[in-house]
Amino acid sequence: MKKTMLVAACALAASMAVAHAEWKPEKPVTVIVPYPAGGVTDLVVRVIANDLEPVLGQKVVVVNQPGANGSVGTKAVMDSQKDGYTWLSGGVRDIGTYGVMGMLDTGIKDWNPFVIASIGSILSVNPDTGIDSVQGFVDAVKEQGDSFLVATAGPNSSGGTALGAIAQVAGIDPKQLVYDGGNPAILATVSGEVQATTQLALEQAEMIRAGRLKPLAAIGRTAITLGDQKIHPISDDFPDLPPTENFVGMYLPAGTPPEVVETLSKAWVDVVSNSKDLATLCETRGCGVAPMAPEAAMKAAEPLIAAAAWGLYDRGEAAESPEKFGIMRPAGN
C-alpha cells in the first residue's frame, strides 16, 4: 500500500511539474506588429513588451511589418516556427475576421490570445468640413455621396467595423478609403485628403487635443474620456448600434509549446495590471486596461468577433459566410 501511494505521489508530482514547467527563453522574443508605427497596436504593444523583459529575462523586440490590412505580418507569424519566439499582435476583431474576408485562412481559435486593453473608436471629422454633429455627418454622407470620404485601416479593422455599424443603423452608404494602418488614416483626415475617420480613440487622441480633428461621438454605448474631454456615445443618437469595441493584445499560435503559454499566462495579468506606462497611456488616450489570459480572452473575444463577422457579411463586404468558420450569428441579429 505504501509503495503504491509512493508511486502515485511521485506520478502526481511529476504531472504537476510538467503542468507548471517554467519557460525560460534562451534568445530574444520577436513581436510582429502587422501595422505601421504610431497606431494603437504599436503603441500598446511597445509598452507591454518593455514590461515583459524583466519577467522573461530576455529582450522583447517589436517589429512593424505592415501590408494588406495587417495580413502580411499575420501571415509571417503563421509561417514561423511555433517555438514561442515569434508572437503576433493586433485586435481580436481583425484576427477573428481574416477568414470571412478571404484574406487569410485563420481565425481566433488558431491562436492563444493575451489581451492588453479594450479600445473604442471615435467618429471624427476634419474641422474644415464645418460638421459639428452626428446628424450633420449623416446628412453630409447622403448629400455628397462618394465624394465624402471616410478613412479607415480596412473593412475588418476597428475603424472599418465601426463605420459599418454606423452605416447599418443610420441607413447610409459612406465611401470608405482604406489606409495601411490607423495612423495613416488619421493623418489623411487631418490633411484634408478625406473628410472623416472612425479609427480608434487612442490613435486620434493627440490630434483631437490639438484641435486638428473634431470628435462627434464615441462609437459605442459608453462615453470616451480623453483627459478632461468627455465624448458622448453615438448610441445616444442610434440606440440599436451593434457592439463595436475591440481588444488589442498579443497572440501565440496554436501549437506553441504549452510551457510557453503557461509561463506567459501566469505572468500576464500581473504584468499588465501593474504597468504604470499602460495606465498612463489609457488614461490620456481613451483606452481601458483589460488584462486577460487565453481562456478569459477567448470568451470575451468571441461575441465581438461574431458581431463584426456577421456585420461584414450582411453588408456584402465579406468573401465567405461566418458559418464556414464556426462563427454563429448573434442572437437577435
FENRAUR-V815405 format. One record per residue. N is the residue number from 0. PHI is phi in radians with two decimals (none if undefined). NEAR is the number of other ideal C-beta (glycine too) atoms within 12 Angstrom. D_LAST is the distance of its C-alpha to the last C-alpha in whole Angstrom. Layout:
BEGIN
n->N phi->PHI near->NEAR d_last->D_LAST
n->N phi->PHI near->NEAR d_last->D_LAST
END
This chain:
BEGIN
n->0 phi->none near->7 d_last->61
n->1 phi->-1.10 near->8 d_last->61
n->2 phi->-1.13 near->9 d_last->61
n->3 phi->-1.09 near->10 d_last->58
n->4 phi->-1.12 near->11 d_last->56
n->5 phi->-1.13 near->12 d_last->57
n->6 phi->-1.09 near->13 d_last->56
n->7 phi->-1.10 near->14 d_last->52
n->8 phi->-1.12 near->14 d_last->53
n->9 phi->-1.13 near->14 d_last->53
n->10 phi->-1.12 near->14 d_last->50
n->11 phi->-1.11 near->14 d_last->48
n->12 phi->-1.08 near->14 d_last->49
n->13 phi->-1.13 near->14 d_last->49
n->14 phi->-1.14 near->13 d_last->45
n->15 phi->-1.16 near->12 d_last->45
n->16 phi->-1.11 near->14 d_last->46
n->17 phi->-1.16 near->15 d_last->44
n->18 phi->-1.11 near->17 d_last->41
n->19 phi->-1.98 near->16 d_last->42
n->20 phi->-1.01 near->18 d_last->44
n->21 phi->-1.68 near->22 d_last->44
n->22 phi->-1.57 near->27 d_last->43
n->23 phi->-2.07 near->15 d_last->46
n->24 phi->-1.03 near->27 d_last->45
n->25 phi->-1.72 near->13 d_last->48
n->26 phi->-2.68 near->16 d_last->47
n->27 phi->-1.03 near->21 d_last->45
n->28 phi->-1.71 near->37 d_last->41
n->29 phi->-1.91 near->30 d_last->39
n->30 phi->-1.94 near->43 d_last->36
n->31 phi->-1.51 near->39 d_last->34
n->32 phi->-1.74 near->45 d_last->32
n->33 phi->-1.43 near->46 d_last->31
n->34 phi->-2.43 near->47 d_last->31
n->35 phi->-1.16 near->30 d_last->34
n->36 phi->-1.12 near->23 d_last->36
n->37 phi->1.71 near->31 d_last->35
n->38 phi->-1.45 near->45 d_last->31
n->39 phi->-1.08 near->50 d_last->29
n->40 phi->-1.07 near->52 d_last->29
n->41 phi->-1.04 near->36 d_last->33
n->42 phi->-1.15 near->41 d_last->34
n->43 phi->-1.19 near->49 d_last->32
n->44 phi->-1.15 near->46 d_last->33
n->45 phi->-1.11 near->31 d_last->37
n->46 phi->-1.11 near->35 d_last->37
n->47 phi->-1.28 near->46 d_last->36
n->48 phi->-1.01 near->37 d_last->38
n->49 phi->-1.11 near->24 d_last->41
n->50 phi->-1.23 near->29 d_last->40
n->51 phi->-1.38 near->35 d_last->40
n->52 phi->-1.02 near->22 d_last->43
n->53 phi->-1.13 near->16 d_last->45
n->54 phi->-1.23 near->28 d_last->43
n->55 phi->-1.50 near->32 d_last->43
n->56 phi->1.28 near->18 d_last->47
n->57 phi->-2.52 near->21 d_last->46
n->58 phi->-1.18 near->20 d_last->45
n->59 phi->-1.99 near->34 d_last->41
n->60 phi->-1.66 near->24 d_last->41
n->61 phi->-1.67 near->33 d_last->38
n->62 phi->-2.15 near->29 d_last->38
n->63 phi->-1.44 near->30 d_last->36
n->64 phi->-2.35 near->32 d_last->35
n->65 phi->-1.35 near->31 d_last->33
n->66 phi->2.44 near->23 d_last->32
n->67 phi->0.92 near->26 d_last->29
n->68 phi->0.99 near->40 d_last->27
n->69 phi->1.64 near->49 d_last->28
n->70 phi->-1.31 near->34 d_last->28
n->71 phi->-1.15 near->27 d_last->32
n->72 phi->-1.14 near->41 d_last->32
n->73 phi->-1.11 near->44 d_last->29
n->74 phi->-1.11 near->24 d_last->31
n->75 phi->-1.08 near->28 d_last->34
n->76 phi->-1.26 near->39 d_last->33
n->77 phi->-1.01 near->30 d_last->32
n->78 phi->-1.52 near->18 d_last->35
n->79 phi->-1.43 near->26 d_last->37
n->80 phi->-1.13 near->18 d_last->39
n->81 phi->-1.53 near->24 d_last->37
n->82 phi->-1.94 near->21 d_last->40
n->83 phi->1.60 near->34 d_last->38
n->84 phi->-1.74 near->27 d_last->40
n->85 phi->-2.28 near->33 d_last->37
n->86 phi->-1.98 near->45 d_last->34
n->87 phi->-1.83 near->49 d_last->31
n->88 phi->-2.45 near->48 d_last->29
n->89 phi->2.57 near->55 d_last->26
n->90 phi->-1.60 near->58 d_last->22
n->91 phi->-1.14 near->50 d_last->20
n->92 phi->-1.11 near->54 d_last->17
n->93 phi->-1.08 near->57 d_last->20
n->94 phi->-1.12 near->52 d_last->21
n->95 phi->-1.28 near->45 d_last->18
n->96 phi->-2.06 near->48 d_last->17
n->97 phi->-1.01 near->45 d_last->21
n->98 phi->-1.12 near->34 d_last->20
n->99 phi->-1.16 near->40 d_last->17
n->100 phi->-1.44 near->39 d_last->19
n->101 phi->1.27 near->23 d_last->22
n->102 phi->-1.59 near->32 d_last->24
n->103 phi->-2.56 near->34 d_last->25
n->104 phi->-1.53 near->19 d_last->25
n->105 phi->-2.70 near->30 d_last->24
n->106 phi->-2.63 near->37 d_last->21
n->107 phi->-1.08 near->43 d_last->21
n->108 phi->-1.27 near->23 d_last->22
n->109 phi->-1.56 near->27 d_last->25
n->110 phi->-2.40 near->37 d_last->26
n->111 phi->-1.78 near->37 d_last->28
n->112 phi->-1.47 near->46 d_last->26
n->113 phi->-2.12 near->46 d_last->28
n->114 phi->-1.42 near->46 d_last->26
n->115 phi->-1.84 near->48 d_last->28
n->116 phi->-2.60 near->43 d_last->26
n->117 phi->-1.59 near->39 d_last->23
n->118 phi->-2.37 near->49 d_last->23
n->119 phi->-2.25 near->51 d_last->21
n->120 phi->-1.77 near->52 d_last->21
n->121 phi->-2.24 near->51 d_last->23
n->122 phi->-1.47 near->54 d_last->23
n->123 phi->-2.25 near->49 d_last->27
n->124 phi->-2.25 near->39 d_last->29
n->125 phi->-1.16 near->34 d_last->33
n->126 phi->-0.96 near->22 d_last->35
n->127 phi->-1.19 near->18 d_last->37
n->128 phi->-1.22 near->29 d_last->34
n->129 phi->1.37 near->14 d_last->35
n->130 phi->-1.37 near->29 d_last->31
n->131 phi->-2.29 near->18 d_last->31
n->132 phi->-2.71 near->21 d_last->27
n->133 phi->-1.09 near->35 d_last->24
n->134 phi->-1.12 near->21 d_last->24
n->135 phi->-1.11 near->25 d_last->27
n->136 phi->-1.12 near->40 d_last->25
n->137 phi->-1.04 near->30 d_last->23
n->138 phi->-1.09 near->19 d_last->26
n->139 phi->-1.13 near->30 d_last->28
n->140 phi->-1.09 near->33 d_last->25
n->141 phi->-1.16 near->20 d_last->25
n->142 phi->-1.35 near->17 d_last->29
n->143 phi->-1.68 near->23 d_last->30
n->144 phi->1.02 near->13 d_last->27
n->145 phi->-1.22 near->16 d_last->28
n->146 phi->-1.44 near->16 d_last->31
n->147 phi->-1.68 near->28 d_last->29
n->148 phi->-1.92 near->31 d_last->28
n->149 phi->-2.09 near->47 d_last->25
n->150 phi->-1.54 near->44 d_last->27
n->151 phi->-2.46 near->46 d_last->24
n->152 phi->-1.67 near->51 d_last->25
n->153 phi->2.22 near->44 d_last->23
n->154 phi->-0.98 near->40 d_last->19
n->155 phi->-1.68 near->47 d_last->18
n->156 phi->-1.37 near->53 d_last->20
n->157 phi->-1.01 near->54 d_last->19
n->158 phi->-1.15 near->56 d_last->21
n->159 phi->-1.18 near->45 d_last->19
n->160 phi->-1.23 near->53 d_last->15
n->161 phi->-1.14 near->53 d_last->16
n->162 phi->-1.10 near->49 d_last->17
n->163 phi->-1.08 near->43 d_last->14
n->164 phi->-1.14 near->43 d_last->12
n->165 phi->-1.11 near->44 d_last->15
n->166 phi->-1.01 near->36 d_last->15
n->167 phi->-1.11 near->31 d_last->12
n->168 phi->-1.49 near->24 d_last->12
n->169 phi->-1.63 near->28 d_last->16
n->170 phi->1.20 near->14 d_last->16
n->171 phi->-2.16 near->29 d_last->19
n->172 phi->-2.28 near->22 d_last->20
n->173 phi->-1.20 near->40 d_last->22
n->174 phi->-1.42 near->23 d_last->24
n->175 phi->-1.69 near->38 d_last->24
n->176 phi->-1.86 near->30 d_last->27
n->177 phi->-1.62 near->30 d_last->27
n->178 phi->-2.06 near->36 d_last->29
n->179 phi->-1.51 near->31 d_last->30
n->180 phi->2.23 near->43 d_last->29
n->181 phi->-1.17 near->53 d_last->28
n->182 phi->-1.09 near->35 d_last->32
n->183 phi->-1.04 near->32 d_last->33
n->184 phi->-1.15 near->46 d_last->30
n->185 phi->-1.12 near->41 d_last->31
n->186 phi->-1.10 near->29 d_last->34
n->187 phi->-1.14 near->31 d_last->33
n->188 phi->-1.25 near->40 d_last->32
n->189 phi->-1.09 near->31 d_last->35
n->190 phi->-1.31 near->20 d_last->37
n->191 phi->1.60 near->19 d_last->36
n->192 phi->-1.10 near->20 d_last->35
n->193 phi->-2.27 near->37 d_last->32
n->194 phi->-1.63 near->38 d_last->31
n->195 phi->-2.60 near->50 d_last->28
n->196 phi->-2.57 near->54 d_last->26
n->197 phi->-2.17 near->52 d_last->23
n->198 phi->-1.29 near->55 d_last->24
n->199 phi->-1.24 near->56 d_last->24
n->200 phi->-1.00 near->55 d_last->26
n->201 phi->-1.05 near->44 d_last->29
n->202 phi->-1.32 near->51 d_last->30
n->203 phi->-1.58 near->50 d_last->30
n->204 phi->-0.88 near->37 d_last->32
n->205 phi->-1.14 near->24 d_last->36
n->206 phi->-1.25 near->34 d_last->35
n->207 phi->-1.18 near->39 d_last->34
n->208 phi->-1.07 near->21 d_last->37
n->209 phi->-1.39 near->14 d_last->39
n->210 phi->1.37 near->15 d_last->38
n->211 phi->-1.63 near->23 d_last->37
n->212 phi->-2.27 near->41 d_last->33
n->213 phi->-1.89 near->33 d_last->32
n->214 phi->-1.35 near->43 d_last->29
n->215 phi->-1.77 near->38 d_last->26
n->216 phi->-2.98 near->42 d_last->24
n->217 phi->-1.37 near->39 d_last->22
n->218 phi->-1.50 near->54 d_last->19
n->219 phi->2.96 near->39 d_last->17
n->220 phi->-1.85 near->23 d_last->17
n->221 phi->-2.26 near->24 d_last->21
n->222 phi->-1.20 near->22 d_last->24
n->223 phi->-2.00 near->40 d_last->26
n->224 phi->-1.85 near->25 d_last->29
n->225 phi->-2.00 near->32 d_last->32
n->226 phi->1.12 near->18 d_last->35
n->227 phi->-1.58 near->10 d_last->36
n->228 phi->-1.69 near->23 d_last->33
n->229 phi->-1.89 near->18 d_last->30
n->230 phi->-1.85 near->33 d_last->27
n->231 phi->-1.20 near->23 d_last->25
n->232 phi->-1.34 near->29 d_last->21
n->233 phi->-1.22 near->39 d_last->19
n->234 phi->-1.14 near->26 d_last->17
n->235 phi->-1.09 near->20 d_last->20
n->236 phi->-1.58 near->25 d_last->19
n->237 phi->-2.32 near->28 d_last->16
n->238 phi->-1.08 near->11 d_last->14
n->239 phi->-1.56 near->17 d_last->11
n->240 phi->-1.01 near->34 d_last->11
n->241 phi->-1.24 near->36 d_last->9
n->242 phi->-1.02 near->38 d_last->11
n->243 phi->-2.23 near->44 d_last->14
n->244 phi->-1.19 near->41 d_last->17
n->245 phi->-2.48 near->51 d_last->19
n->246 phi->-2.10 near->47 d_last->21
n->247 phi->-1.92 near->56 d_last->25
n->248 phi->-2.91 near->48 d_last->27
n->249 phi->-2.03 near->52 d_last->29
n->250 phi->-2.44 near->49 d_last->29
n->251 phi->-1.81 near->41 d_last->31
n->252 phi->-1.09 near->34 d_last->31
n->253 phi->-1.00 near->23 d_last->30
n->254 phi->1.72 near->18 d_last->34
n->255 phi->-1.13 near->32 d_last->35
n->256 phi->-0.86 near->23 d_last->38
n->257 phi->-1.03 near->22 d_last->37
n->258 phi->-1.17 near->22 d_last->40
n->259 phi->-1.21 near->32 d_last->38
n->260 phi->-1.08 near->33 d_last->35
n->261 phi->-1.20 near->25 d_last->36
n->262 phi->-1.07 near->31 d_last->39
n->263 phi->-1.18 near->39 d_last->36
n->264 phi->-1.06 near->33 d_last->34
n->265 phi->-1.11 near->22 d_last->37
n->266 phi->-1.48 near->28 d_last->37
n->267 phi->-1.03 near->35 d_last->34
n->268 phi->-1.07 near->25 d_last->33
n->269 phi->-1.14 near->18 d_last->37
n->270 phi->-1.08 near->32 d_last->37
n->271 phi->-1.22 near->40 d_last->34
n->272 phi->-1.07 near->22 d_last->34
n->273 phi->-1.71 near->19 d_last->38
n->274 phi->-1.35 near->32 d_last->38
n->275 phi->-1.18 near->17 d_last->39
n->276 phi->-1.17 near->25 d_last->39
n->277 phi->-1.17 near->35 d_last->35
n->278 phi->-1.03 near->24 d_last->35
n->279 phi->-1.14 near->16 d_last->37
n->280 phi->-1.03 near->35 d_last->35
n->281 phi->-1.22 near->37 d_last->31
n->282 phi->-1.13 near->23 d_last->33
n->283 phi->-1.61 near->23 d_last->34
n->284 phi->-2.16 near->36 d_last->31
n->285 phi->1.39 near->40 d_last->28
n->286 phi->-2.02 near->42 d_last->27
n->287 phi->-2.19 near->30 d_last->27
n->288 phi->-1.17 near->31 d_last->29
n->289 phi->-2.52 near->33 d_last->27
n->290 phi->-1.20 near->36 d_last->29
n->291 phi->-2.51 near->30 d_last->27
n->292 phi->-1.40 near->32 d_last->29
n->293 phi->-0.87 near->34 d_last->27
n->294 phi->-1.09 near->19 d_last->26
n->295 phi->-1.18 near->21 d_last->24
n->296 phi->-1.10 near->39 d_last->23
n->297 phi->-1.11 near->29 d_last->21
n->298 phi->-1.10 near->18 d_last->19
n->299 phi->-1.26 near->28 d_last->18
n->300 phi->-1.35 near->42 d_last->17
n->301 phi->-1.01 near->29 d_last->15
n->302 phi->-1.16 near->28 d_last->12
n->303 phi->-1.20 near->41 d_last->13
n->304 phi->-1.15 near->42 d_last->13
n->305 phi->-1.06 near->33 d_last->10
n->306 phi->-1.08 near->37 d_last->8
n->307 phi->-1.19 near->52 d_last->11
n->308 phi->-1.11 near->47 d_last->12
n->309 phi->-1.27 near->36 d_last->8
n->310 phi->-1.10 near->39 d_last->9
n->311 phi->-1.07 near->41 d_last->13
n->312 phi->-1.18 near->33 d_last->12
n->313 phi->-1.17 near->23 d_last->10
n->314 phi->-1.53 near->28 d_last->13
n->315 phi->1.34 near->15 d_last->15
n->316 phi->-1.66 near->32 d_last->17
n->317 phi->-1.61 near->30 d_last->16
n->318 phi->-1.53 near->22 d_last->19
n->319 phi->-2.35 near->24 d_last->18
n->320 phi->-1.26 near->21 d_last->15
n->321 phi->-1.01 near->34 d_last->13
n->322 phi->-1.03 near->16 d_last->14
n->323 phi->-1.05 near->17 d_last->18
n->324 phi->-1.87 near->32 d_last->18
n->325 phi->1.29 near->20 d_last->16
n->326 phi->-1.72 near->34 d_last->13
n->327 phi->-1.44 near->18 d_last->10
n->328 phi->-1.13 near->19 d_last->7
n->329 phi->-1.07 near->21 d_last->5
n->330 phi->-1.04 near->9 d_last->5
n->331 phi->1.41 near->11 d_last->4
n->332 phi->-1.70 near->21 d_last->0
END
